[in-house]
């Protein structure tokens, strides 16, 4: 986990501003190892002949679980790729993975059937519809608590409605990844195409999770990193002021200059902070823990005055 990356994602609801982070997502944390590993394994399966059939079942199942995990973790507020554990092959939700395979297989069969019947327009329409609905279907499988909810058409429509243009972009990116891989397949090595395919799929899954995260209220998703508010920004600013003041006091004490430490202490009134009382309470306790009796006395006297002004007489007597 990277709290700073999580906070950056929470503070950037504009897709165009977050695009650089989306692009490097498959290369951060575990993402680089996963992208290279899945790309190499996918390339190897293509040359394994009949032995590649059972291997493909395992690897593609592993990829399905991982892609759903990327969507889920992003949607709840994490901006770093998760690890790719083998335990999901034994403990993962087999029904949801099966429905993902069924969707991909069903769309493929419908497109091939229409093409074989010489209905080219219908085949293209079915392919476009399948690609367009795939991110929403993947999000439903990853985010809904049970299979019945994931397969509910209203859930798909709700996701499409609330995510709007941002979702359309994710579908277009998914289509572009497929086209780019097909184009590059004849112009570069198969290994590069496979790695690019995995990169693009992880990118799209993170994009879908990002869109879901910033529409979590409408979609009913519980997030672990809340979007910043005026109160949270004020609290962070107060914490930064507190840390800076304490660092300055510690520096003066290490220099054997208690008078300068006292002056620095008194120079910070904290009157413009969101919660001055909490600021001075924490400062008083921090000085006590440092066994700085003289500074604690100075800070305690100031804290008592503030508490009396706020009619918190019981606490003022405790400090006294």
C-alpha positions as CSV (number, residue, x, y, z in Angstrom):
1,X,0.0,0.0,0.0
2,X,1.0,3.6,-0.7
3,X,-1.1,6.1,1.3
4,X,0.3,9.0,-0.7
5,X,-0.8,7.4,-4.0
6,X,-4.2,6.6,-2.4
7,X,-4.6,10.2,-1.3
8,X,-3.5,11.5,-4.8
9,X,-6.2,9.3,-6.4
10,X,-8.8,10.5,-3.9
11,X,-7.9,14.2,-4.6
12,X,-8.0,13.9,-8.4
13,X,-11.5,13.3,-9.7
14,X,-10.6,14.8,-13.1
15,X,-9.8,11.8,-15.3
16,X,-7.5,13.9,-17.6
17,X,-5.4,15.0,-14.6
18,X,-5.1,11.4,-13.2
19,X,-4.2,9.9,-16.6
20,X,-0.4,9.9,-16.0
21,X,-1.0,7.8,-12.8
22,X,-3.3,5.5,-14.7
23,X,-0.6,4.9,-17.3
24,X,2.1,4.0,-14.8
25,X,-0.2,1.9,-12.6
26,X,0.7,-1.4,-14.3
27,X,4.4,-0.7,-13.7
28,X,4.1,0.3,-10.0
29,X,4.4,-1.9,-6.9
30,X,3.7,-5.5,-7.8
31,X,2.3,-4.4,-11.2
32,X,5.6,-4.5,-13.1
33,X,6.3,-8.1,-12.1
34,X,2.7,-9.2,-12.8
35,X,2.7,-7.5,-16.2
36,X,6.0,-9.2,-17.2
37,X,5.1,-12.6,-15.7
38,X,1.7,-12.8,-17.3
39,X,3.0,-11.5,-20.6
40,X,5.8,-14.1,-20.7
41,X,3.6,-17.0,-19.6
42,X,0.9,-16.0,-22.2
43,X,3.5,-15.9,-24.9
44,X,4.9,-19.3,-23.8
45,X,1.5,-20.9,-23.9
46,X,1.2,-20.0,-27.5
47,X,4.2,-22.2,-28.3
48,X,3.4,-25.1,-25.9
49,X,1.2,-26.9,-28.3
50,X,-1.2,-29.4,-26.7
51,X,0.5,-28.9,-23.4
52,X,-0.5,-25.3,-23.4
53,X,-4.2,-26.2,-23.1
54,X,-4.2,-27.1,-19.3
55,X,-1.7,-24.4,-18.6
56,X,-4.0,-21.8,-20.4
57,X,-6.9,-22.8,-18.1
58,X,-4.8,-22.2,-15.0
59,X,-3.1,-19.0,-16.2
60,X,-6.2,-17.4,-17.7
61,X,-8.2,-18.2,-14.5
62,X,-5.4,-16.6,-12.5
63,X,-5.5,-13.5,-14.8
64,X,-9.3,-13.3,-14.4
65,X,-9.0,-13.3,-10.6
66,X,-6.2,-10.7,-10.7
67,X,-8.1,-8.3,-13.0
68,X,-11.2,-8.5,-10.7
69,X,-9.0,-7.8,-7.7
70,X,-7.5,-4.7,-9.4
71,X,-11.0,-3.4,-10.0
72,X,-12.1,-4.1,-6.5
73,X,-9.0,-2.7,-4.7
74,X,-9.1,0.5,-6.9
75,X,-12.8,1.0,-6.3
76,X,-12.4,0.9,-2.5
77,X,-9.5,3.5,-2.6
78,X,-6.1,1.8,-3.3
79,X,-3.9,3.1,-6.1
80,X,-1.2,0.5,-6.1
81,X,-1.5,-2.9,-7.8
82,X,-2.2,-5.9,-5.5
83,X,0.1,-9.0,-5.3
84,X,-0.8,-11.9,-7.5
85,X,-1.2,-14.8,-5.1
86,X,-1.7,-18.4,-6.1
87,X,-4.2,-18.9,-3.2
88,X,-7.0,-17.4,-5.4
89,X,-6.8,-20.5,-7.6
90,X,-8.1,-22.5,-4.6
91,X,-10.0,-20.0,-2.5
92,X,-11.3,-17.6,-5.2
93,X,-15.0,-17.3,-6.2
94,X,-15.2,-20.0,-8.9
95,X,-18.7,-19.0,-9.9
96,X,-17.8,-15.4,-10.7
97,X,-14.7,-16.5,-12.7
98,X,-16.9,-19.0,-14.5
99,X,-19.4,-16.2,-15.4
100,X,-16.5,-14.1,-16.7
101,X,-15.4,-17.0,-18.9
102,X,-19.0,-17.6,-20.0
103,X,-19.4,-13.9,-21.0
104,X,-16.2,-13.9,-23.1
105,X,-17.1,-17.3,-24.7
106,X,-20.7,-16.2,-25.3
107,X,-19.7,-13.0,-27.1
108,X,-17.1,-14.9,-29.2
109,X,-19.6,-17.5,-30.2
110,X,-22.2,-14.9,-31.2
111,X,-19.7,-12.9,-33.2
112,X,-18.4,-16.0,-35.0
113,X,-21.9,-17.3,-35.7
114,X,-23.0,-14.0,-37.2
115,X,-19.8,-13.8,-39.3
116,X,-20.2,-17.4,-40.6
117,X,-23.8,-16.5,-41.6
118,X,-22.4,-13.7,-43.6
119,X,-24.0,-11.0,-41.4
120,X,-20.9,-8.8,-41.2
121,X,-22.7,-5.8,-39.8
122,X,-24.4,-7.8,-37.0
123,X,-21.0,-9.4,-36.1
124,X,-19.4,-6.0,-35.8
125,X,-22.3,-4.7,-33.7
126,X,-22.2,-7.7,-31.4
127,X,-18.4,-7.3,-31.0
128,X,-18.8,-3.6,-30.2
129,X,-21.6,-4.3,-27.7
130,X,-19.5,-7.0,-26.0
131,X,-16.5,-4.8,-25.7
132,X,-18.6,-1.9,-24.4
133,X,-20.3,-3.9,-21.7
134,X,-17.2,-5.9,-20.6
135,X,-15.8,-3.3,-18.2
136,X,-19.2,-2.9,-16.5
137,X,-19.7,-6.6,-16.3
138,X,-16.2,-7.1,-14.8
139,X,-16.9,-4.3,-12.3
140,X,-20.2,-6.0,-11.3
141,X,-18.5,-9.3,-10.8
142,X,-15.7,-7.6,-8.7
143,X,-17.9,-5.3,-6.6
144,X,-21.1,-7.1,-6.0
145,X,-21.3,-9.3,-3.0
146,X,-23.0,-12.2,-4.7
147,X,-23.4,-13.7,-8.2
148,X,-27.1,-12.9,-8.4
149,X,-26.5,-9.2,-7.9
150,X,-23.6,-9.2,-10.3
151,X,-25.8,-10.7,-13.1
152,X,-28.7,-8.3,-12.4
153,X,-29.1,-6.2,-15.6
154,X,-30.1,-3.2,-13.5
155,X,-26.7,-3.2,-11.8
156,X,-25.0,-2.9,-15.2
157,X,-27.4,-0.1,-16.3
158,X,-26.8,1.7,-13.0
159,X,-23.0,1.5,-13.5
160,X,-23.3,2.7,-17.1
161,X,-25.6,5.6,-16.1
162,X,-23.6,6.9,-13.2
163,X,-20.1,6.6,-14.7
164,X,-21.1,8.3,-17.9
165,X,-18.4,9.6,-20.3
166,X,-15.6,8.2,-18.1
167,X,-16.9,4.7,-18.6
168,X,-17.2,5.3,-22.3
169,X,-13.5,6.2,-22.3
170,X,-12.6,2.9,-20.5
171,X,-14.5,0.9,-23.2
172,X,-12.7,2.8,-26.0
173,X,-9.4,2.2,-24.3
174,X,-10.2,-1.5,-24.1
175,X,-11.0,-1.6,-27.8
176,X,-7.9,0.4,-28.6
177,X,-5.7,-2.1,-26.7
178,X,-7.2,-5.0,-28.7
179,X,-6.7,-3.3,-32.0
180,X,-3.1,-2.2,-31.1
181,X,-2.2,-5.8,-30.1
182,X,-3.5,-7.1,-33.4
183,X,-1.6,-4.5,-35.4
184,X,1.6,-5.0,-33.5
185,X,1.3,-8.8,-33.7
186,X,2.5,-8.7,-37.3
187,X,5.1,-6.0,-36.8
188,X,6.8,-7.0,-33.6
189,X,7.6,-10.1,-31.6
190,X,4.7,-12.1,-30.1
191,X,6.3,-11.6,-26.6
192,X,6.0,-7.8,-26.9
193,X,2.4,-8.1,-28.0
194,X,1.5,-10.4,-25.0
195,X,3.2,-8.0,-22.5
196,X,1.4,-5.1,-24.1
197,X,-1.9,-6.9,-23.9
198,X,-1.5,-7.6,-20.2
199,X,-0.4,-4.0,-19.6
200,X,-3.5,-2.7,-21.4
201,X,-5.9,-5.0,-19.5
202,X,-4.5,-4.0,-16.1
203,X,-4.7,-0.3,-17.2
204,X,-8.3,-0.7,-18.2
205,X,-9.2,-2.5,-14.9
206,X,-7.6,0.3,-12.9
207,X,-9.4,2.8,-15.0
208,X,-12.8,1.1,-14.3
209,X,-12.0,0.9,-10.6
210,X,-11.0,4.6,-10.6
211,X,-14.3,5.6,-12.3
212,X,-16.2,3.4,-9.8
213,X,-14.3,5.0,-6.9
214,X,-15.2,8.5,-7.8
215,X,-18.9,7.5,-8.2
216,X,-18.9,5.3,-5.1
217,X,-21.8,7.2,-3.4
218,X,-24.2,6.6,-6.4
219,X,-23.0,3.0,-6.8
220,X,-23.2,2.2,-3.0
221,X,-19.5,1.2,-2.7
222,X,-17.8,1.6,0.7
223,X,-14.4,3.2,0.2
224,X,-11.5,3.0,2.6
225,X,-9.9,6.3,1.5
226,X,-12.4,9.1,1.8
227,X,-12.4,12.0,-0.6
228,X,-10.8,15.1,0.9
229,X,-13.1,17.7,2.4
230,X,-12.5,21.1,3.9
231,X,-12.4,19.6,7.3
232,X,-9.9,16.9,6.4
233,X,-7.7,19.5,4.7
234,X,-7.8,21.7,7.8
235,X,-7.0,18.7,10.0
236,X,-4.0,17.9,7.8
237,X,-2.8,21.5,7.8
238,X,-3.1,21.6,11.6
239,X,-1.1,18.3,12.0
240,X,1.6,19.7,9.7
241,X,1.8,22.9,11.8
242,X,2.0,20.8,15.0
243,X,4.8,18.6,13.6
244,X,6.8,21.6,12.4
245,X,6.5,23.4,15.7
246,X,7.5,20.3,17.7
247,X,10.5,19.8,15.4
248,X,11.6,23.4,15.9
249,X,11.3,23.0,19.7
250,X,13.3,19.8,19.6
251,X,16.0,21.4,17.6
252,X,16.4,24.2,20.1
253,X,16.5,21.8,23.0
254,X,19.2,19.7,21.3
255,X,21.2,22.9,20.9
256,X,20.9,23.5,24.7
257,X,18.9,26.7,24.1
258,X,15.7,26.4,26.2
259,X,14.9,30.1,25.9
260,X,14.7,29.9,22.1
261,X,12.5,26.8,22.4
262,X,10.2,28.7,24.7
263,X,10.1,31.7,22.3
264,X,9.2,29.3,19.4
265,X,6.5,27.8,21.6
266,X,4.9,31.1,22.5
267,X,5.2,32.4,18.9
268,X,2.6,29.9,17.7
269,X,-0.7,30.9,19.1
270,X,-2.7,28.6,16.9
271,X,-5.7,31.0,16.9
272,X,-6.2,30.5,13.1
273,X,-6.3,26.7,13.3
274,X,-9.3,24.5,12.8
275,X,-9.2,23.2,16.4
276,X,-6.9,25.4,18.6
277,X,-7.8,23.5,21.8
278,X,-6.8,20.1,20.4
279,X,-3.6,21.7,19.1
280,X,-2.6,23.0,22.5
281,X,-3.7,19.9,24.3
282,X,-1.4,17.7,22.0
283,X,1.4,20.2,22.4
284,X,1.1,20.0,26.2
285,X,1.1,16.2,26.2
286,X,4.1,16.1,23.8
287,X,6.1,18.3,26.2
288,X,5.2,16.2,29.2
289,X,6.3,13.1,27.4
290,X,9.7,14.8,26.8
291,X,9.9,15.6,30.5
292,X,10.4,19.3,29.7
293,X,8.9,20.6,32.9
294,X,9.6,24.3,32.3
295,X,8.1,24.3,28.8
296,X,5.2,22.2,30.0
297,X,4.5,24.9,32.7
298,X,4.5,27.6,30.0
299,X,2.3,25.6,27.7
300,X,0.0,24.5,30.6
301,X,-0.6,28.1,31.6
302,X,-1.6,29.0,28.1
303,X,-3.8,26.0,27.8
304,X,-5.6,26.8,31.0
305,X,-6.4,30.3,29.7
306,X,-7.9,28.8,26.5
307,X,-9.9,26.2,28.4
308,X,-11.3,28.9,30.7
309,X,-12.4,30.9,27.7
310,X,-14.2,27.9,26.3
311,X,-15.9,27.2,29.7
312,X,-14.1,23.9,30.1
313,X,-13.4,24.4,33.7
314,X,-13.0,20.8,34.7
315,X,-10.3,20.2,32.2
316,X,-8.6,23.5,33.2
317,X,-8.5,22.3,36.8
318,X,-7.0,19.0,35.7
319,X,-4.2,20.8,33.8
320,X,-3.6,23.1,36.8
